[in-house]
Amino acid sequence: MTIQDYLDRVGPQLASLSSRDRALVLADLRDQLLEVSSDGGDAAVGRMLAELGEPEDLAARYVEALRDTDRRHGDVLGVPYDLRPAGGAGPGLWNAAEISAL
């Protein structure tokens, strides 16, 4: 199976993701596979595809991982933010006192 064949089978299985997430997943996967190809050729790509498993299974793992990602908190350029409700009353605010290692 070629890299493009694999990506062509993964893509449709990501339909439940946003177009942005779908594009990011496919671009990242393509980049990784092309890097393996340039380093080790077709045999290395074949080994990597075997390790990744069936395209449909890999896509399902991506969908599951991204579905569980709560994007209302995280960090931007190392600065944490939290927009999740605090005690059910509006967005939470970042409190520097709660960060033990600044």
Secondary structure as GFF3:
##gff-version 3
##sequence-region A 1 102
A	DSSP	alpha_helix	3	13	.	.	.	ID=ss1
A	DSSP	alpha_helix	19	52	.	.	.	ID=ss2
A	DSSP	alpha_helix	55	67	.	.	.	ID=ss3
A	DSSP	beta_strand	73	76	.	.	.	ID=ss4
A	DSSP	beta_strand	79	82	.	.	.	ID=ss5
A	DSSP	three_ten_helix	96	98	.	.	.	ID=ss6
###
